[in-house]
């Protein structure tokens, strides 16, 4: 039996909870800024309701703390996170961006921190219910801590993949989500915005500049990476949005520094020319 904490019960925290609690042999503890008594998720026309109780403190040591926070929420949460981490607590981080461990490395050892990538489009309704559009795909490095983490989802519908090229996969997702989301948030429109040839060209330049920045830190992407993303764009519905667009339309803070800002920061450090990226970032 393991003691598992989930910190941040938003879209991703709720999705992970849905699949984790299927393993009844573990104990689960939930931490969130606001009180919640249940999670409701609709998937494939079925609604799953998971009762939860938000904890303020616990009387046991956590084996795992799964952190599902946005980049700008982390600093405020660190004091509470610190109280939950003990000598043997392992941390799994779910958020957008790269270099995810940096915010937590002073709290534990690098061997106890797992960075992840998740692909599970989910939308929050005004009612507070989440609409889940596909089964989750979780990508992790090919490490022993990753293997332990995958075991938590045993016999569930979460597709977990271990890869020896984890940093490359992180950069691929960063460049795509940053390029797509930044333009959508700027124009306040979903994928229909890319029917404008000038805006589509900005998208291409964002991908190319992001690829150059990735190359500057030793990340080598496919020579046709831009064409791959353009082919994907062809098959997206014109109504497809992004988390950045949703946040912009709702008047919420954007994950700018976790996405396009991360590319700008590294690009400036390495003296990379990226005029379109900097213009759209500004």
Residue pairs with C-beta under 8 A, 6 or more apart in sequence:
1 25
1 26
1 27
2 26
2 27
2 63
2 64
2 152
3 26
3 27
3 29
3 58
3 60
3 61
3 62
3 63
3 64
4 20
4 26
4 27
4 28
4 29
4 62
4 63
4 64
4 65
4 66
4 152
5 28
5 29
5 30
5 31
5 55
5 58
5 62
5 64
5 65
5 66
5 84
6 13
6 16
6 17
6 20
6 28
6 29
6 30
6 31
6 66
6 68
7 13
7 31
7 32
7 65
7 66
7 67
7 68
7 69
7 77
7 80
7 81
7 84
8 31
8 32
8 67
8 68
8 69
8 73
8 77
9 17
9 30
9 31
9 32
9 36
9 39
9 52
9 54
9 68
10 68
10 70
10 124
11 122
11 123
11 124
11 130
12 68
12 94
12 118
12 120
12 122
13 32
13 66
13 68
13 94
14 39
14 41
14 50
14 122
14 130
15 41
15 118
15 120
15 122
15 130
15 132
15 136
16 66
16 68
16 94
16 136
17 28
17 30
17 39
17 50
17 52
18 39
18 41
18 48
18 50
19 136
19 153
19 156
19 157
19 158
20 26
20 28
20 66
20 152
20 153
20 156
21 28
21 50
22 155
22 156
23 152
23 153
23 154
23 155
23 156
26 152
27 60
28 52
29 55
29 58
29 62
30 36
30 52
30 53
30 54
30 55
31 54
31 55
31 80
31 84
32 54
35 54
36 52
36 54
37 51
37 52
37 53
38 49
38 50
38 51
38 52
39 49
39 50
39 52
39 130
40 47
40 48
40 49
40 50
40 127
40 128
40 129
40 130
41 47
41 48
41 50
41 122
41 129
41 130
41 131
41 132
42 48
42 129
42 130
42 131
42 132
43 131
43 132
43 133
47 129
57 83
58 84
61 86
61 88
61 89
62 84
62 85
62 86
62 89
63 88
63 89
63 90
64 89
64 90
64 91
64 92
64 149
64 152
65 81
65 84
65 85
65 89
65 90
65 91
65 92
66 91
66 92
66 94
67 77
67 81
67 91
67 92
67 93
67 94
67 95
67 104
68 94
68 95
69 77
69 95
70 95
70 96
70 253
70 255
70 258
71 95
71 96
71 97
71 255
71 257
71 258
72 253
72 255
72 257
72 258
74 103
75 103
78 103
78 107
81 104
81 107
82 107
85 91
85 107
85 108
88 112
89 108
89 112
90 112
90 113
90 114
90 145
90 148
90 149
91 104
91 107
91 108
91 112
91 113
91 114
92 114
92 116
92 149
93 100
93 101
93 104
93 113
93 114
93 115
93 116
94 116
94 118
95 258
96 174
96 177
96 243
96 255
96 258
96 259
97 174
97 255
97 258
97 259
97 262
98 167
98 170
98 171
98 174
98 262
99 262
100 115
100 116
101 110
101 113
101 115
104 113
105 113
111 145
112 145
113 145
114 140
114 141
114 143
114 145
114 146
114 149
115 140
115 141
115 166
115 170
116 138
116 139
116 140
116 149
117 138
117 139
117 140
117 166
117 169
117 170
117 173
118 136
118 137
118 138
118 139
119 134
119 136
119 137
119 138
119 139
119 173
120 132
120 133
120 134
120 135
120 136
120 137
121 132
121 133
121 134
122 130
122 131
122 132
122 133
123 130
123 131
123 133
123 246
124 130
124 131
125 131
135 157
135 158
135 159
136 157
136 158
136 159
137 158
137 159
137 161
138 150
138 153
138 158
138 159
138 160
138 161
139 160
139 161
139 162
139 163
139 166
139 169
140 146
140 149
140 150
140 160
140 161
140 162
140 163
140 166
141 162
141 163
141 164
141 166
142 162
142 163
142 164
142 166
143 162
146 162
147 162
150 160
150 162
153 160
163 169
167 219
168 219
168 220
168 221
171 210
171 214
171 219
171 221
172 221
172 225
174 210
174 259
174 262
174 263
175 206
175 207
175 210
175 211
175 214
175 221
175 225
175 229
175 263
176 207
176 229
176 232
177 242
177 259
178 206
178 210
178 259
178 260
178 262
178 263
179 203
179 206
179 207
179 210
179 229
179 260
180 191
180 203
180 233
180 242
181 242
181 243
181 244
181 245
181 259
182 206
182 244
182 259
182 260
182 280
182 281
183 193
183 194
183 199
183 202
183 203
183 206
183 280
184 190
184 191
184 193
184 241
184 242
184 244
184 245
184 248
185 242
185 244
185 245
185 247
185 248
185 254
186 280
187 193
187 199
188 245
188 248
188 249
189 245
190 238
190 239
190 240
190 241
190 242
190 245
191 233
191 236
191 237
191 238
191 239
191 240
191 241
192 238
192 239
193 199
194 200
194 203
194 233
195 238
202 276
202 280
203 233
204 226
204 230
205 276
205 277
206 260
206 276
206 277
206 280
207 225
207 226
207 229
208 226
209 263
209 267
209 272
209 273
209 274
209 275
209 276
209 277
210 263
210 274
210 277
211 221
211 225
211 226
212 267
212 272
212 273
212 274
213 263
213 266
213 267
213 270
213 272
213 274
213 277
214 220
214 221
215 221
216 266
216 267
216 270
216 272
217 266
217 270
222 228
243 255
244 254
244 255
244 259
247 253
247 254
247 255
248 254
256 281
257 265
260 277
260 280
260 281
261 281
263 274
263 277
264 274
264 277
264 278
264 281
266 272
267 274
267 277
